Amino acid sequence: MGLIFLPLMFLALWAVVILPQQRRMRAHNALVSVLEEGDEVMTTSGILGTITAIDDEVLHLEVAPDVTLRIVRAAIARRMNEPEPAGATIDGESSGTDS
């Protein structure tokens, strides 16, 4: 019984912790790979701005007129000009109607 319990616990840990983290990493890598000049983005620290130039791993982010920050690509949390996922609302409730 003990020989079955340990692999099952490892499988449950993998399904609950490791697999969702891998999915988030893949989604973030896909996001930063498609960034273009002119995209409105939010950094992981909450700074909003527009991408004005893209070097290899460095983005030039205009946060105000004549104010440009240089940040690394990995610091982008999300694109602001993307539509919200279907069914998501601000307070976390579903967007369906109550019956």
Sequence and secondary structure as in RCSB ss.txt:
>XXXX:A:sequence
MGLIFLPLMFLALWAVVILPQQRRMRAHNALVSVLEEGDEVMTTSGILGTITAIDDEVLHLEVAPDVTLRIVRAA
IARRMNEPEPAGATIDGESSGTDS
>XXXX:A:secstr
 HHHHHHHHHHHHIIIIIHHHHHHHHHHHHHHHT  TT EEEETT  EEEEEEE SSEEEEEEETTEEEEEEGGG
EEEETTS   TT  TTS  SS   
